[in-house]
Amino acid sequence: MRLTFVIGALTLGGAERTLAFLAKHFMERGHSVSVVTLYSPEKDFYALPSKMNRKTLGMTRPAQIFHQFPLLRRTILSTEPEVIISFLDKMNMMTLTSMWGTEVPVIVCERTDPSGYSIGPIWDQLRWWTYRAATGIVVQSKGTADYFLPKFKDKISIIPNPVTRPASSDRPPDMSLPKPCIVGMGRLVAEKRFDLLIRAFAQIKDQYPEWTLVILGEGPLRGELERLRDAVGLADRLLLSGRAQNPDDLLKQADLFVLSSSVEGFPNALCEAMACGLPVIATDCPSGPREIVRDGIDGLLVPNQDEAALSKAMDRLMSKEEERRRLAARAVEVVDRFGVEKVAEMWEALFAQAVRR
């Protein structure tokens, strides 16, 4: 089948990583795959196979976005798609608007829980208007599916992200983490609530002077988090180590992983940590973690945005190595629960259904 994936750019992010993985995997399964991006490959963080058909609109700044609809339509149609798969909310609206009046089925993918954040009043309203034209709407969890109005329910498919086994490598890791350590990972943005994680760790730092907190990722809140680090006395106990090209190499060195987000879709970072055999603690935000973590079996869930509860759970696992080992032993089952072949078959069933509509 001829599949065309559409996204703004292949910069660092969970949606971008998932699209790049799926595009490559479906090409390996015999599909004809194209990828269309607004921005040029110079912005790529994730690589596509050299033989894949890659089209770009060559945008250099966001202000150009509203002039690109005719070009986006021509570029997508030039790939002769049987199914179009668009990723991320604003890109979904652009794709649906650009393809208005064509008969090509368009599947849009929401990658986080829209009930937990606003993309602006105009965009929020445009979502409801444009999504009526979508052939299908893919979400990653039941929590996100519950956001949509009843009239959209027949369009909704719940398809989790595929989880792969960590790659083995003979090369040395990008850096060596201090031992023992807690790791958090993600973009340094408000919804990841790394401020909550830092404060929770600060509450118990004196009980565990040998432990270090490491946050992998980059983003606009770096300066704010650095100031918080210094204010709570963690200048020599917290590492904000930036982007990780090969996060598995670093996760394997950690002793505990914490997801502190207030809103999620289907957090890749949490799945990666579990696949690497780490015990995990996750905030029970409205969508995602509860469908991944089996509380008390392969990790711990704590109430969303509850600093005291998060600190207590961290204290519990930091003090009990045997419990960390017990949870870690089951955590790796995430690879089988959300395996690549299972997820690919769900997507292919949706593609076939979209073509029939």
C-alpha positions in Angstrom: 0.0 0.0 0.0 1.2 3.6 -0.7 1.5 5.4 2.6 2.4 9.0 3.1 3.3 10.2 6.6 3.1 14.0 7.3 4.7 15.9 10.1 6.2 19.4 10.7 9.7 18.2 11.2 11.7 15.2 12.5 13.2 17.1 15.4 13.7 15.6 18.8 10.4 14.4 20.3 8.2 11.3 21.0 5.9 11.9 18.0 8.8 12.4 15.6 10.6 9.3 16.8 7.4 7.2 16.5 6.7 8.4 13.0 10.3 7.8 11.9 10.2 4.3 13.3 6.8 3.4 11.8 7.8 4.8 8.4 10.9 2.6 8.3 9.1 -0.4 9.7 6.2 -0.3 7.1 8.8 0.1 4.3 10.4 -3.1 5.6 7.0 -4.8 5.5 6.7 -4.1 1.8 4.7 -0.9 1.8 5.6 2.1 -0.4 6.3 4.8 2.1 6.8 8.6 1.7 7.4 11.2 4.4 6.4 14.8 3.9 7.7 17.5 6.3 7.3 21.3 6.4 10.9 21.8 7.4 14.0 20.7 5.6 16.2 17.7 6.6 18.7 20.0 8.3 16.4 20.1 11.3 16.2 16.3 11.5 17.1 14.5 14.7 15.8 11.1 13.6 17.1 9.6 10.4 15.1 8.0 7.6 16.3 5.3 5.3 18.1 6.8 2.3 15.8 4.9 -0.1 12.7 6.4 1.4 10.8 9.0 -0.6 11.3 12.2 1.4 9.5 15.4 0.4 10.0 18.8 2.2 8.3 22.2 1.8 11.6 23.9 2.8 10.1 26.1 5.5 12.6 28.0 7.7 10.3 29.8 10.2 6.8 29.2 11.7 5.5 32.5 10.2 5.5 30.8 6.8 3.0 28.2 7.8 -0.2 29.9 6.5 1.3 30.3 3.0 2.0 26.6 2.6 -1.5 25.0 2.1 -1.4 24.9 -1.7 2.2 23.6 -1.7 1.4 21.1 1.0 -1.5 19.7 -1.0 0.6 19.4 -4.2 3.5 17.8 -2.3 1.3 15.2 -0.6 -0.5 14.4 -3.8 2.8 14.0 -5.7 3.5 10.9 -3.6 0.3 9.3 -5.0 -0.9 8.1 -1.5 -3.6 5.6 -0.9 -3.6 6.6 2.8 -2.3 9.8 4.4 -1.2 9.6 8.1 -0.6 13.0 9.8 1.0 13.5 13.2 0.5 16.2 15.8 -2.5 18.5 16.3 -1.7 21.6 14.3 -0.1 19.6 11.5 -3.3 17.4 11.4 -5.4 20.5 10.9 -3.2 21.7 8.1 -3.2 18.4 6.4 -7.0 18.0 6.6 -7.5 21.6 5.3 -5.0 21.1 2.5 -6.5 17.8 1.4 -10.1 19.1 1.4 -12.1 17.9 -1.6 -9.8 15.0 -2.4 -10.9 11.4 -2.0 -7.7 10.2 -0.3 -8.4 9.0 3.2 -6.6 11.0 5.9 -5.8 9.5 9.4 -4.8 12.0 12.0 -2.8 11.1 15.1 -3.1 12.8 18.5 0.1 12.2 20.4 -0.9 13.5 23.8 -4.1 14.1 25.8 -5.8 17.3 24.6 -7.8 17.6 27.8 -4.7 18.4 29.7 -3.5 21.4 27.7 -4.7 24.0 25.2 -3.1 24.9 21.9 -5.0 28.2 21.9 -8.7 28.9 21.6 -8.7 29.3 17.8 -6.7 26.0 17.3 -8.9 24.2 19.8 -12.0 25.1 17.9 -10.4 24.3 14.5 -9.6 20.8 15.8 -13.4 20.1 16.2 -14.1 21.6 12.8 -11.4 20.0 10.7 -11.4 16.6 12.4 -14.9 16.0 11.0 -13.1 15.4 7.6 -10.7 12.8 9.0 -11.2 9.2 8.0 -9.8 8.1 11.3 -8.4 9.5 14.5 -5.6 7.6 16.2 -5.0 8.0 19.9 -2.7 6.1 22.1 -4.8 5.5 25.2 -8.4 5.2 26.4 -7.8 8.4 28.4 -7.2 10.4 25.3 -10.1 8.7 23.5 -12.5 9.9 26.2 -11.7 13.5 25.3 -13.5 13.4 22.0 -17.2 14.2 21.5 -19.5 11.2 20.9 -19.9 12.1 17.2 -16.2 11.3 16.7 -16.3 7.9 18.5 -16.7 5.9 15.3 -13.5 7.5 14.0 -11.4 6.7 17.0 -8.8 3.9 17.1 -6.6 3.3 20.1 -3.1 2.2 19.0 -0.2 2.4 21.4 3.3 3.2 20.5 5.5 0.2 19.6 8.0 -0.7 22.2 11.3 -2.3 21.1 14.1 -4.1 23.0 17.0 -1.8 23.7 19.7 -2.0 21.0 22.9 -3.6 22.0 26.0 -1.7 21.2 29.8 -2.1 21.6 30.4 1.6 21.6 30.9 3.4 24.9 27.9 5.4 26.1 27.8 9.2 25.5 28.5 9.7 29.2 28.8 7.8 32.5 26.1 8.4 35.0 26.9 8.6 38.8 25.8 5.7 40.9 23.3 5.3 42.3 21.0 7.6 40.3 17.4 8.4 39.4 16.7 9.4 35.8 13.9 11.5 34.3 13.7 12.1 30.5 11.8 14.4 28.2 11.6 17.9 26.8 12.2 20.6 29.4 8.6 21.9 29.1 5.9 22.7 31.6 3.8 19.5 31.1 6.7 17.3 32.0 6.7 18.8 35.5 10.4 18.3 36.1 10.0 21.0 38.7 7.9 18.6 40.7 10.5 15.8 40.3 13.3 18.2 41.5 11.3 19.3 44.6 10.3 15.7 45.4 13.9 14.7 45.3 15.0 17.7 47.4 12.6 16.6 50.2 14.7 13.4 50.7 18.1 14.4 49.5 19.6 14.4 53.0 18.5 10.9 53.7 20.3 9.6 50.5 23.5 11.6 50.1 24.9 9.1 47.7 22.0 9.4 45.2 22.0 11.8 42.2 19.1 12.9 40.0 19.8 13.1 36.2 17.4 14.7 33.8 17.9 13.9 30.1 16.5 16.3 27.6 16.5 19.9 26.4 14.0 22.7 26.2 12.9 26.2 27.0 12.7 25.7 30.8 16.4 24.8 31.2 17.2 28.2 32.9 14.2 27.9 35.2 15.1 24.4 36.3 18.7 25.4 36.9 17.5 28.2 39.2 15.2 25.8 41.0 18.1 23.3 41.4 20.3 25.8 43.1 17.4 27.2 45.2 16.7 23.7 46.8 20.3 22.9 47.4 20.9 20.4 44.5 23.7 22.2 42.7 26.0 19.1 43.1 23.2 16.5 43.1 21.2 17.2 39.9 22.5 16.9 36.4 20.6 18.5 33.5 22.6 16.6 30.9 20.8 17.7 27.7 19.8 15.6 24.7 20.7 12.0 24.5 21.3 10.6 21.0 21.2 7.0 22.4 19.2 7.2 25.6 19.1 3.4 26.1 22.9 3.5 26.8 22.2 5.9 29.7 19.0 4.3 31.0 20.8 1.0 31.4 23.2 2.7 33.9 20.3 4.1 36.1 18.8 2.6 39.2 15.4 4.1 39.1 13.3 6.0 36.5 10.6 8.7 37.3 8.0 10.1 35.0 6.6 13.3 36.6 4.3 14.6 33.8 1.0 16.2 34.4 -0.3 15.2 30.9 0.9 12.5 28.5 -0.3 10.5 25.5 1.7 7.2 25.6 5.0 8.2 27.1 7.9 6.7 25.1 10.4 7.6 27.8 8.5 5.5 30.3 8.4 2.5 28.0 12.0 2.8 27.1 13.0 2.8 30.8 10.9 -0.3 31.4 12.3 -2.0 28.3 15.8 -1.4 29.7 14.8 -3.2 32.9 14.4 -0.2 35.2 12.0 0.0 38.1 9.7 3.0 37.4 7.5 5.5 39.3 5.0 7.4 37.2 2.4 10.1 38.0 -1.1 8.8 37.3 -2.0 11.6 34.8 -5.3 11.3 32.9 -3.9 9.4 30.0 -1.0 7.0 29.4 0.9 5.8 32.4 -2.0 3.7 33.9 -2.2 1.7 30.7 1.5 1.0 30.8 2.5 0.6 34.4 0.9 -2.2 36.4 0.9 -0.7 39.8 2.9 -2.7 42.3 3.8 -5.3 39.6 6.3 -3.5 37.3 6.3 0.0 38.8 4.5 2.4 41.0 1.8 4.9 40.2 1.3 8.0 42.3 -1.4 10.7 42.3 -1.0 13.3 39.6 0.9 16.4 40.6 1.3 15.3 44.2 4.8 16.2 45.3 4.5 14.5 48.7 3.3 11.2 47.2 6.0 11.3 44.6 8.7 11.9 47.2 7.3 9.1 49.4 7.4 6.6 46.4 10.9 7.6 45.6 11.9 7.2 49.3 10.3 3.7 49.2 12.2 2.4 46.2 15.5 4.2 47.0 15.6 2.5 50.4 14.6 -1.0 49.1 16.9 -2.5 46.5 15.1 -5.8 46.6 11.8 -4.1 45.6 13.5 -2.3 42.8 14.8 -5.6 41.5 11.4 -7.2 41.8 9.7 -4.4 39.8 12.5 -4.3 37.2 12.2 -8.0 36.5 8.6 -7.6 35.4 9.1 -4.2 33.7 10.8 -5.7 30.7 7.5 -7.4 29.8 6.4 -4.1 28.3 8.3 -5.2 25.1 5.9 -8.1 24.7 2.8 -6.2 25.8 3.3 -3.5 23.2 5.4 -5.4 20.7 6.2 -4.0 17.2 4.4 -6.7 15.3 1.2 -6.3 17.4 1.2 -2.6 16.8 2.0 -2.8 13.1 -0.9 -5.2 12.6 -3.3 -2.7 14.3 -2.1 0.0 11.9 -2.4 -2.2 8.8 -5.9 -3.1 9.8 -6.7 0.6 10.1 -5.2 1.3 6.7 -7.3 -1.4 5.0 -10.4 0.0 6.8 -9.6 3.5 5.6 -9.3 2.5 2.0 -12.7 0.7 2.1 -14.6 3.7 3.5 
